[in-house]
Amino acid sequence: MITKLNRRQNIRFRIRKKISGTAQKPRLSVFRSNSDIYLQLIDDTTGTTLAAASTREKGITAAAGNKSEKAKLAGAALAAKAVAVGITTCVFDRSGYLYHGRVKATADGAREGGLQF
């Protein structure tokens, strides 16, 4: 029996076969829980996280709005951290989630913050 989790895992593996991040162009990985969203810029050659942001950060948690609006703020926060480190481009990894709702809001926020992908 294929569960929802197994299906997403298979989609994740298919995506990760095609994309990987480098130091110049890291992978923007998205993890979506029921209540929050977590973002990381990952260099897959060394296996290190270059920058991270989530909706659990102090300024974003206090902001008013629904989960999609907070996800957009998290994307903008990650973009600000990335630009401070000197990263302007990345590869988007949706981690098996549909590019819709909070995942799309995250990408839009990161683009508005100055990341290109």
KAGIHU-V573612 format. One record per residue. N is the residue number from 1. RES is the residue in one small letter. PSI is psi in whole degrees, 0 to 359 (* if undefined). Layout:
# KAGIHU-V573612
n-><N:N>
res-><RES:RES>
psi-><PSI:PSI>
This chain:
# KAGIHU-V573612
n-><1:2:3:4:5:6:7:8:9:10:11:12:13:14:15:16:17:18:19:20:21:22:23:24:25:26:27:28:29:30:31:32:33:34:35:36:37:38:39:40:41:42:43:44:45:46:47:48:49:50:51:52:53:54:55:56:57:58:59:60:61:62:63:64:65:66:67:68:69:70:71:72:73:74:75:76:77:78:79:80:81:82:83:84:85:86:87:88:89:90:91:92:93:94:95:96:97:98:99:100:101:102:103:104:105:106:107:108:109:110:111:112:113:114:115:116:117>
res-><m:i:t:k:l:n:r:r:q:n:i:r:f:r:i:r:k:k:i:s:g:t:a:q:k:p:r:l:s:v:f:r:s:n:s:d:i:y:l:q:l:i:d:d:t:t:g:t:t:l:a:a:a:s:t:r:e:k:g:i:t:a:a:a:g:n:k:s:e:k:a:k:l:a:g:a:a:l:a:a:k:a:v:a:v:g:i:t:t:c:v:f:d:r:s:g:y:l:y:h:g:r:v:k:a:t:a:d:g:a:r:e:g:g:l:q:f>
psi-><127:118:171:321:318:319:315:322:317:319:318:314:320:318:316:340:327:329:149:156:151:180:324:326:81:169:126:103:137:131:126:115:181:326:332:173:138:135:143:141:116:133:106:341:324:348:32:151:123:326:152:152:158:172:359:359:154:308:327:322:322:341:144:152:173:182:326:319:322:325:322:320:322:321:318:322:319:319:320:318:321:316:324:327:342:22:127:338:153:173:130:126:106:358:36:355:153:144:80:150:235:325:318:320:321:313:318:317:320:321:316:331:349:359:145:131:*>
